[in-house]
Amino acid sequence: MRRNPGLFVAISLVSGFGSSAMSLVSGIWILDLTGSSGLAALAQLCVYAPVLAGPWLGGVLDRAPRRPLIIGVNLALAAALSALFAVRGPSDAWLIFAVSFAYGVSYVLIDAGETALLPSALSAAELADVNGWRSSAQEGMKLVAPLAGAGLYAWRGAHPVVAISALMPVLVAGLYATLRLAQQPPAPPVERRHDLRAGLAAVFERPAIRVPVLLAAVSISMSGFATAGFYAVVTRELNLPATFLGVLVSAQGLGSILGGLIVGRLITRRGATAIAVAGTVLFAAGCLGRCLPWWPGTVAASVVAGVGLPWALVAAVTTIQTHTPAELLGRISGTANTVMFGPIALAIPLGAAAVQLGSATPLIAAAAFCLTAAAVAARRPIPPEREERDGSSGDPVVPPATVTGGHP
């Protein structure tokens, strides 16, 4: 593996370990301190809430040198995590919420920044493969890190987990510093109030970007919508203990690792839109398979669903990188993240309400929604030559007047 691809995979492994370990431990820690499961769940809300500010946070990346900013965000995150050493009792729980929010802001900035940085570090032919490898690395850490973090917490308490999690961003910053980047042109001046308009225009005006991003948004939001049904089928219909969910989550993680390893090659051969459609269909098939009254079938369906989700997500990320001018990548990546991940905040409670109509209802509804979206996208396929032309033309994605603050 060449230098830069290897560094990006290493970054995903190191950062994924630290964040995945701390995400579980923060909830357990709050639960132990306060005795409230509701407050423990709010820690995750603090992490996800900043994604709604994606267009504006992404715009910051287009106004500053990206690598120094990403390095600075990682070092700031390490400093924020260090504040958790001051947590001693229930009255200090607010610090965990504050650091969880800082984590969320850093996720948006780093994720959008890395998406914007990859095209200046890799050739166009490498992007899809490396995006897939990064996805596999992140999913692998989701399998290992939470268990390791919870085990260390049970053995030695929260502070050793904090120490390891604070060290990870420092290591990531060092890895970013060793990347070899091509020279990028300076970004044009952009008024802050137009970050949202510029990002939305770029995402929705070109079918080559819009279709994969919307398919990823559907798949990701339906994964949240189906969660309550997933739990209910296991405990009510299969009459299995709730701990069996751990087996199914691991099976889905295994599918995501396998899917990430091959998705880049498939995107190169078939195009991002076709793979986004295929990923959405696979996730729908996984939802339907989870309705089966047979636990081995549910395990197999979880693997299939795990393959589908990263296919849709990696296809969307890759098409953004290959169809967007370099000077706009920050805000467009941030906007796309908001479009893809924002709806899950609404989908989860809606799925929890839908499960009252039957254990499988959210799963069947999620599958139907995904299949409908895939069918609509497949009826109007984007010709591969058009995708290539959009990605290589260098024409602005949005009118210059919009970017500079004038009127179209």
C-alpha positions in Angstrom: 0.0 0.0 0.0 1.4 3.4 -1.0 2.2 6.0 1.7 -0.9 8.3 1.7 -3.5 5.5 1.4 -1.8 3.7 4.2 -1.8 6.9 6.4 -5.5 7.5 5.8 -6.3 3.9 6.8 -4.1 4.3 9.9 -5.9 7.6 10.7 -9.3 5.8 10.5 -8.1 3.0 12.8 -6.6 5.3 15.4 -9.4 7.8 15.5 -12.0 5.1 15.3 -10.6 3.3 18.3 -10.6 6.4 20.5 -14.0 7.7 19.6 -15.8 4.3 19.7 -14.3 3.5 23.1 -15.3 6.9 24.5 -18.8 6.9 23.0 -19.9 3.9 25.0 -18.0 4.8 28.2 -19.5 8.3 28.3 -23.0 6.9 28.5 -22.1 4.3 31.1 -20.2 6.9 33.2 -23.2 9.3 33.2 -25.5 6.4 34.2 -23.2 5.4 37.1 -22.9 9.1 38.2 -26.6 10.0 38.0 -28.6 6.8 37.9 -30.5 8.2 34.9 -30.7 6.3 31.6 -32.3 9.3 30.1 -29.4 11.5 30.9 -27.0 8.8 29.6 -28.8 8.8 26.3 -28.5 12.6 26.0 -24.7 12.2 25.7 -25.3 10.7 22.3 -27.6 13.5 21.4 -24.8 15.9 22.2 -22.6 14.0 19.8 -25.1 14.0 16.9 -26.5 17.5 17.3 -23.6 19.4 15.6 -24.2 17.6 12.3 -27.1 20.0 11.8 -24.5 22.8 11.6 -22.6 20.9 8.9 -22.9 23.6 6.1 -21.5 26.3 8.3 -18.8 24.2 10.0 -17.8 22.9 6.5 -17.6 26.5 5.3 -14.9 27.1 7.9 -12.7 24.5 6.1 -13.0 26.4 2.9 -11.7 29.6 4.5 -8.6 28.2 6.2 -5.8 25.8 5.2 -7.4 22.4 5.7 -4.6 20.3 7.0 -3.5 22.8 9.8 -7.2 23.2 10.7 -7.8 19.4 11.0 -4.6 19.0 13.1 -5.7 21.9 15.3 -9.1 20.4 15.8 -7.6 17.1 16.8 -5.3 18.7 19.3 -8.2 20.8 20.7 -10.2 17.6 21.1 -7.4 16.0 23.1 -7.4 19.1 25.4 -11.1 18.9 25.8 -11.0 15.2 26.7 -8.3 16.0 29.3 -10.9 18.1 31.1 -12.7 14.8 32.0 -10.0 14.0 34.6 -11.8 16.6 36.7 -15.0 14.5 36.9 -15.3 13.1 40.4 -19.1 13.0 41.2 -22.6 13.7 39.9 -22.1 17.5 40.0 -19.3 17.1 37.4 -21.5 15.2 34.9 -22.0 18.4 32.9 -18.4 18.1 31.8 -19.1 14.8 30.1 -22.0 16.5 28.1 -19.7 19.4 27.2 -17.0 17.1 25.9 -19.5 15.0 24.1 -20.7 18.1 22.3 -17.0 19.0 21.5 -16.7 15.5 20.1 -19.7 16.1 17.8 -18.3 19.4 16.5 -14.9 17.7 15.9 -16.6 14.8 14.0 -18.3 17.3 11.6 -15.1 19.3 11.0 -12.8 16.3 10.7 -15.1 14.2 8.6 -15.8 17.1 6.2 -12.1 18.1 6.3 -10.8 14.6 5.5 -13.3 14.2 2.7 -12.0 17.5 1.3 -8.4 16.6 1.9 -8.4 13.2 0.2 -8.5 14.4 -3.4 -5.3 16.5 -2.8 -3.5 13.4 -1.3 -4.7 10.7 -3.7 -5.2 10.1 -7.4 -8.8 10.0 -8.7 -8.4 6.2 -9.3 -7.5 5.7 -5.6 -10.4 7.6 -4.0 -13.1 4.9 -4.1 -10.7 2.1 -2.9 -9.4 4.2 0.0 -12.9 5.4 1.0 -13.9 1.7 1.2 -10.8 0.8 3.2 -11.4 3.6 5.6 -15.0 2.5 6.1 -13.8 -1.1 6.9 -11.3 0.2 9.3 -13.9 2.4 11.1 -16.3 -0.5 11.3 -13.6 -2.8 12.6 -12.9 -0.4 15.4 -16.7 -0.3 16.3 -16.5 -4.0 16.9 -13.3 -3.9 19.1 -13.2 -0.5 20.8 -16.5 -0.4 22.7 -15.8 -3.8 24.3 -12.2 -2.7 25.2 -13.4 0.6 26.6 -16.1 -1.0 28.6 -13.8 -3.6 29.9 -11.2 -1.1 31.0 -13.9 1.1 32.6 -15.1 -1.9 34.6 -11.5 -2.8 35.6 -9.9 0.6 36.4 -12.6 3.2 36.1 -13.2 6.0 33.6 -9.9 7.9 33.8 -7.7 5.3 32.0 -10.3 5.3 29.1 -10.1 9.1 29.1 -6.3 9.0 28.9 -6.3 6.6 25.9 -9.0 8.5 24.1 -7.1 11.8 24.6 -4.0 10.2 23.2 -5.7 9.1 20.0 -6.3 12.6 18.5 -2.7 13.5 19.2 -1.5 10.5 17.2 -4.0 11.4 14.5 -2.6 14.9 14.3 0.9 13.5 13.9 -0.3 11.2 11.0 -2.0 14.1 9.3 1.3 16.1 9.5 3.1 13.4 7.5 0.7 13.4 4.6 2.1 14.5 1.2 -0.4 16.9 -0.4 -0.6 18.4 -3.9 -0.8 22.2 -4.0 -4.4 23.5 -3.9 -5.5 26.8 -5.4 -6.5 29.4 -2.8 -10.3 29.4 -2.0 -12.3 32.4 -3.2 -13.9 34.7 -0.6 -17.2 33.4 0.6 -19.7 35.1 2.7 -20.7 33.1 5.8 -24.4 33.4 5.2 -24.1 31.7 1.9 -22.5 28.5 3.2 -25.9 26.7 3.4 -27.1 28.0 0.0 -23.8 27.1 -1.8 -23.7 23.6 -0.2 -27.3 22.8 -0.9 -27.1 24.0 -4.5 -24.0 21.8 -5.0 -25.6 18.7 -3.6 -29.0 19.1 -5.2 -28.4 20.7 -8.6 -26.2 18.0 -10.1 -27.8 14.5 -10.4 -24.4 12.9 -10.2 -24.1 14.2 -6.6 -27.7 14.4 -5.6 -28.8 10.8 -6.3 -26.0 9.0 -4.3 -26.3 11.4 -1.4 -30.1 11.1 -1.2 -29.8 7.3 -1.4 -27.3 7.3 1.4 -29.6 9.6 3.4 -32.5 7.2 2.9 -30.5 4.2 3.9 -29.0 5.8 7.0 -32.3 7.3 8.2 -34.1 4.0 7.7 -31.4 2.2 9.7 -32.5 4.5 12.6 -36.2 4.0 11.8 -35.8 0.2 11.9 -33.9 0.1 15.2 -36.9 -0.4 17.4 -38.3 -3.1 15.2 -34.9 -4.8 15.2 -35.0 -4.9 19.0 -38.6 -6.0 19.2 -38.2 -8.9 16.7 -35.4 -10.4 18.7 -37.0 -10.1 22.1 -40.7 -10.6 21.2 -40.9 -12.7 18.1 -37.7 -14.8 18.5 -38.0 -14.9 22.3 -34.2 -14.4 22.6 -32.5 -12.4 25.3 -31.6 -8.8 24.6 -27.9 -9.8 24.7 -28.4 -11.6 21.4 -28.5 -8.1 19.9 -24.8 -8.1 20.4 -24.4 -11.0 18.0 -26.5 -9.3 15.4 -24.6 -6.0 15.7 -21.3 -7.9 15.3 -22.7 -9.6 12.3 -23.7 -6.3 10.8 -20.2 -5.0 11.6 -18.7 -7.9 9.8 -20.8 -7.2 6.7 -19.7 -3.6 6.8 -16.0 -4.6 6.9 -16.5 -7.0 4.0 -18.5 -4.4 2.0 -16.0 -1.7 2.6 -13.1 -3.9 1.3 -14.8 -4.4 -2.2 -16.9 -1.3 -2.7 -14.1 0.8 -4.2 -13.5 -1.7 -6.9 -17.2 -1.9 -7.7 -17.6 1.9 -7.9 -14.7 2.0 -10.3 -16.3 -0.6 -12.5 -20.0 0.3 -12.2 -20.2 3.9 -11.1 -21.2 5.5 -7.8 -24.9 5.8 -8.6 -25.2 2.1 -9.5 -23.5 1.1 -6.3 -25.6 3.5 -4.2 -28.7 1.8 -5.6 -27.3 -1.6 -5.0 -26.4 -0.7 -1.4 -29.9 0.7 -0.7 -31.5 -2.5 -2.1 -29.2 -4.7 0.0 -30.0 -2.8 3.1 -33.7 -3.2 2.3 -33.2 -7.0 1.8 -31.5 -7.1 5.2 -34.4 -5.4 6.9 -36.9 -7.9 5.4 -34.6 -10.8 6.3 -34.6 -9.6 9.9 -38.4 -10.3 10.0 -37.8 -14.0 9.6 -38.9 -16.2 12.5 -35.5 -18.0 12.4 -32.4 -16.7 14.2 -29.8 -17.9 11.7 -31.7 -16.0 9.0 -31.7 -12.9 11.2 -27.9 -13.2 11.5 -27.4 -13.6 7.8 -29.8 -10.6 7.1 -27.7 -8.5 9.5 -24.6 -9.3 7.4 -26.4 -8.3 4.2 -27.6 -5.0 5.8 -24.1 -4.4 7.0 -22.8 -4.7 3.4 -25.5 -2.3 2.0 -25.0 0.6 4.3 -21.3 1.3 3.6 -21.9 0.8 -0.2 -24.4 3.6 -0.1 -22.3 5.9 2.1 -19.0 5.3 0.3 -20.6 5.9 -3.1 -22.0 9.2 -1.9 -18.7 10.4 -0.4 -16.7 9.3 -3.5 -19.0 11.1 -5.8 -18.7 14.3 -3.8 -15.0 14.1 -4.0 -14.9 13.5 -7.7 -17.6 16.0 -8.8 -16.8 19.0 -6.6 -14.2 21.8 -7.2 -11.5 21.7 -4.5 -12.3 25.2 -3.2 -15.9 24.2 -2.3 -15.3 20.7 -0.9 -15.4 21.8 2.8 -18.9 23.3 2.8 -20.3 20.8 0.3 -19.0 17.8 2.4 -20.5 19.4 5.5 -23.8 20.0 3.8 -23.9 16.4 2.5 -23.2 15.1 6.0 -26.2 17.1 7.3 -28.4 15.7 4.5 -27.2 12.1 5.1 -27.1 12.0 8.9 -29.5 14.7 10.1 -32.8 12.9 9.3 -31.8 10.0 11.6 -32.6 12.1 14.7 -36.2 12.2 13.5 -36.3 8.7 12.1 -35.4 7.0 15.4 -38.4 8.3 17.5 -40.7 7.7 14.5 -39.6 4.1 14.4 -40.1 3.7 18.1 -43.7 4.9 17.6 -44.3 2.6 14.6 -43.2 -0.5 16.5 -46.4 -0.2 18.5 -48.2 -1.4 15.4 -46.2 -4.6 15.3 -42.6 -5.8 15.9 -41.9 -6.0 12.2 -43.7 -2.9 11.1 -40.7 -0.5 11.2 -38.5 -3.1 9.4 -41.1 -3.6 6.6 -41.7 0.1 6.2 -37.9 0.8 6.1 -37.5 -1.8 3.4 -40.4 -0.4 1.4 -39.0 3.1 1.6 -35.5 2.0 0.6 -36.8 -0.1 -2.4 -38.9 2.8 -3.6 -36.0 5.2 -3.5 -33.8 2.7 -5.3 -36.4 2.1 -8.0 -36.8 5.8 -8.6 -33.1 6.3 -8.9 -32.7 3.2 -11.2 -35.4 4.5 -13.5 -33.4 7.5 -14.3 -29.8 6.3 -14.3 -26.9 8.7 -14.8 -24.8 7.7 -17.8 -21.2 6.9 -16.7 -19.8 9.2 -19.3 -21.9 12.1 -17.9 -20.6 11.3 -14.4 -17.0 11.3 -15.7 -17.6 14.6 -17.5 -19.1 16.3 -14.4 -16.2 15.1 -12.4 -13.5 16.3 -14.7 -14.8 19.5 -16.2 -13.7 21.7 -13.4 -16.8 23.9 -13.9 -18.1 25.4 -10.7 -20.9 23.5 -9.1 -22.8 26.6 -8.1 -22.9 29.9 -9.9 -20.0 32.2 -8.9 -22.5 34.9 -7.9 -24.0 32.6 -5.3 -20.6 31.8 -3.8 -19.3 35.4 -3.6 -22.5 36.8 -2.2 -24.1 38.3 -5.3 -27.5 37.3 -6.8 -27.7 34.6 -9.4 
